[in-house]
Amino acid sequence: MNEEKNLKLSYYNFIIPREDGKYLLYNTVNGAIIELFEKSEIEQLEKYVKDDIIFYEEDNEFQKVLLEQGILVPYKKDEFEYVRYLYERDIVRNNTLQLTLITTRQCNLRCVYCYEDHEDKYMSEQIYNNILKLIENVLKEKLYSNISIGLFGGEPFVPYKELIKFLEKAKEICDKYESDFSVGATTNGALITPERFEQLARVNCLFYQITIDGLADTQDKYRISRDGSGSFEKIMSNLKYMSSTEYPFRVIIRTNFNEEVFKRAEEFYRYIKENFDDRFTIYYEEIKKLGGSNDASLDTVSGYEKVEESVRIANILKDLGLKNDVIDTMTMPFSRICYATKHQNYLIDYDGTVLKCTLCLDDDKNKVGNLTDDGSIELDEEKHACWVGKKSGLMDSCKVCRVLPLCYGGHCVNGRIDGQEFNCDYKMEELELEKLMKFY
């Protein structure tokens, strides 16, 4: 027997038995998902689970599939080092410059759990021009190959005229250098009228995350318009127009849930199913206390209760046949790495300040540099290193966590920069992932 061909089950497998006797195999290193139906295959798997060393069988087609999908790996493979290599290759050396623009601190809504102050601060024409110079500089000098723009606020579409003019010019620059140019927006959706959507589609703004906290009764309670009116009907009207077009857009409908929102979750998602096509997908998280003025009065869920409600929502989505982004996106390799930990990701504030995190906009530790008039970023390397370097020395709990290939220790680093202890409960992370995968 050739020992070099000996195999083992990957440490990063989730082997999930189902009530019907079938198995779901999921590997966090490459996102492979396999359902086992055949009795002979299930018997082979159960044998592999018991064996420390799995002998390679050249004519075993089932074994070959598991090896190709990373469920089985060479016995001597150092999987932890391999994950570190993939992180360096796919994340650190990524050749897309990702710029998130805070076009304004103002917003047309007054969400009860919002942590921002809604100030009348807007990105000036000078700052937009400096960003255009930055884009041209990095493409001309071949520092990056592609440009990705994220729009954030406040509500990014409040200063719409200035923004659309900027996006048109940015696209022209990327076309000139034959570079990919993509645009996405974190938005409440109330200002994306049909006319604006058409204009935005022409400048490659085809990705949106839009928060809708259930049907009109809860949406209009938690996400109130600035004038005190509800926002549900206006947003739905805009989304229905988007759905009537042929553009290859993608909308993630995000819901921030607590017990009140959850009670009507099935009714809400049935409404989504009846009115929208598969370009609309679902994402959900619990309502969080993020430092807003209403934190003390917020009704939230946490811990095991959060896991259980998340699983119940996943079950509803599965029954309705809706695409669940919590499962379909967040189970892909490195999908849980916080944007603030990435070398090539920068936030440009309305005044040209370069930031890393959207949750602590005005904290001095978040201000890592400035955008200059000649289109370059002057970084405070010491500050920047605090954001991108905090995960390089992984904690012991990360090294034994099977979720490591999804986040590489790059969950929110905001608190760690202030010296707070990183308290991710890796057993809870594994439990939630395993429970959610049952609804794949």
KALIN-V919994 format. One line per field, one symbol per residue. psi: psi as a letter, one per 20 degrees, with the letter a starting at -180 (. if undefined). burial: I if it has 9 or more other C-alpha atoms within 8 Angstrom, else O. A space follows every 50 residues. Layout:
# KALIN-V919994
psi=???
burial=???
This chain:
# KALIN-V919994
psi=pohijqrrpphkqoooqrhjirqppppigjjppppphpghhhhgghghhh pgppppohjohghgghghjjhqqqhjpnhghhhgghggghggjpjppopp pnhqiqqirmphjqirimqmpqprhggghhhhggggghghjkhqhqpppq prbbohjgmgghghgghghghgghhhjlqpoqprpoqiihjmrggggggh hikknjppoppomaahghgighmqqhjirrigggghgghhgghirjqlrp pooppoqahghhhkgggghhgghhiqajiprpqqrqpqokjrijghjpor qrchhggghghhghgghghikqpohhghgijqpjijpphiiphjpqporh jipprhpiilgjphiiniaqprijlrooqnhgghhhgiiiihnqrhhhhj piigihhljkrpjghhhjjqpokpnhhhggggggghhij.
burial=OOOOIIIIIIOIIIOIOIOOOIIIIIIIIIIIOOOIOOOOIIOOOOOIOO OOOIOOOOOOOOIIOIIOIIIIIIIOOOOOOOIOOIIIIOIIOOIIIIII IIIIIIIOOIIOIIIOOOOOOIIOOOIIIIIIIIIIIIIOOOOIIIIIII IIIIIIIIIOOOIIOIIIIIIOIIIOOOIIIIIIIIIIIIOIOIOOIOII IOIIIIIIIIIIIIIIOIIIOIIIIIOOOIIIOOIOOIIIIIIOOOOOOI IIIIIIIIIOIIOIIIOIIIOOIOOIOOIIIIIIIIIOOIOIOOIOOOOI IOOOOIIOIIIOIIIIIIOIOIIIIIIIOIIIIIIIIIOIIIOIIIIIII IIIIIIIOOOOOOOOIIIIIIIOOIIIOOOOOIIIIIIIIIOOIOOOIIO IIIIIIIIIIIOIIIIIOOOOOOOOIOOIIOIOIIIOIOO
